[in-house]
Amino acid sequence: MNTLTNKRVLLGVSGSIAAYKSPDIVRRLQDLGAEVRVVVTNGGREFVSERSLQTISKNKVHDNLWDKDAELSMGHIELAKWADVVIIAPASANTIAKLCHGKADDLLSTVILATSATVMIAPSMNQQMYASLAMKENLQLLKSRNVIIIEPGFGEQACGDVGEGRLAEPIDIAQQAAELFLSNSLSGKKVLITIGGTIEAIDPVRFISNHSSGKMGMSLAHACIQAGAKTTLVVGSISIDVERRAETIFVTSASEMYDAVMNNITSQDLFISCAAVADYRPSKVSLNKIKKTSNIKSIQLTENKDILASVCKLKDKPICIGFAAETENLISNAKQKLKNKKCDAIILNDISNSEIGLKSDENEVHFISEKNSEKIDKNSKQIIAEIIINKIAKYFF
């Protein structure tokens, strides 16, 4: 179940150049199941068209405190009561100052004063403006009033400056809104997740590896943390940032990953084997770079220990979830892996489809256990991860 299903989100769009991202914010919120309405300020209208927002949200865009038709039913009060959460993204310096002083000179600021819903703001402005003492004091004041600040990003800005003040990414804004409504379905549980690929050295230069990016595993880590679990990650080769709220153990080879898992599996409630672990490694690693003149035609391989199967054999094993990356006979191969490994469930993904899996930001999987076989339709990996964790919590805890 999506974490914003049946939730009503009122998105406020104020006068920042980052307002052009607001249609994407609407879409990301909808992807998580939300119904979205939009209030746009006069400044916001300078950077994004109401037609775009109306088309994406499938609702009328509200922009006028003095709309005679809307005010027949006290429109600003109706919007304030309708919302489960109000998000101002982007939140300009001027809008933030208005909120601090309780001004009500346009529709958005009036709605904020009238609502009892949670208010979130995503600041977006020049790095020098964001760093100013006035802005720091304004944000601190809003925090004291329980307004949630969605921290801006760091990077190059439209004006050419480099620094903090960029609008947070639309997917991050949507996810932080979703976190308000999570069920803590894994509260108090301990989870160990393997993530990324492994690297098996041939010589100091060459190695055997795979195309794993770590995106699916890190999405699962995020979902577990948001569900209340104490999460430990064993991370191999990845191309993304690490979830900073988890304890992280970095490894390189399959052997190192095996040792890290077995040394930390005791007392875990859930083990998710998401890493793309090499099945074999070179039997002998050359200490020096192998020259072309060596005329080597083949490399002798040795089988690596099976991490998932080893954990499943433990006397006091945790709930064990494996991944099956398949290219043919998808369901039958996944069910055979479930039986052979003796794990509790397998997440099957079709890696022959270049639009999903591995390096992609999207995925489409099957959740397969002894009693259930359910397809999870194509979506972002973060949403897929949240659905998987919800199913694990439902079936096993």
Beta strands, then each sheet from edge to edge (+ up, - down):
strand 1: 8-13
strand 2: 35-40
strand 3: 61-62
strand 4: 85-91
strand 5: 118-123
strand 6: 148-149
strand 7: 153-156
strand 8: 162-166
strand 9: 190-195
strand 10: 200-201
strand 11: 207-208
strand 12: 230-235
strand 13: 247-250
strand 14: 270-273
strand 15: 280-282
strand 16: 301-303
strand 17: 319-326
strand 18: 345-350
strand 19: 362-369
strand 20: 373-380
sheet 1: 3+ 2+ 1+ 4+ 5+ 6+
sheet 2: 7+ 8-
sheet 3: 13+ 12+ 9+ 14+ 17+ 18+ 19- 20+
sheet 4: 10+ 11-
sheet 5: 15+ 16-
end
